[in-house]
Amino acid sequence: MNKRLVLIARMKNPPFQLILVWKLSRFARNREDSIIYKSLLRKQGIQIVSINEPIEDTPTGRLMEGIIEVIDEFYSSNLAQDITRGLRENASRGFFNGSRPPFGSLRKKVKDGDKSRNTLGIWHLA
């Protein structure tokens, strides 16, 4: 959640009563942050509405919201682990994971099966 939005929400008379999000996973990075922010916003009378996950303000709705948030947090953690594993594997095979090569280096394309990957080469001045 945007820190500036939280500061505005904490004002005596916040200029909004509702925060619209695409999905609950876009509201906060993890379940703990979500609970803290939603509690703060609820005290200010501000409601969070998810476009793709309509949830009623009932005990069952709050249960479903919690389940969705736990699953989203799991998915995010699992994805981060998979990405890290892929980057390590890529680097261990000698491929370059970065976007801008270090000074004095250049990016070289090499064939890896049916894919094209980047490695690093050294500038040669003629």
Secondary structure, DSSP 4 states (H G I P E B T S, - for coil): --HHHHHHHTSSS-S-SEEEESSGGGT-SSHHHHHHHHHHHHHTT-EEEESSS---SSHHHHHHHHHHHHHHHHHHHHHHHHHHHHHHHHHHTT----SSPPTTEEEEEEEETTEEEEEEEE----
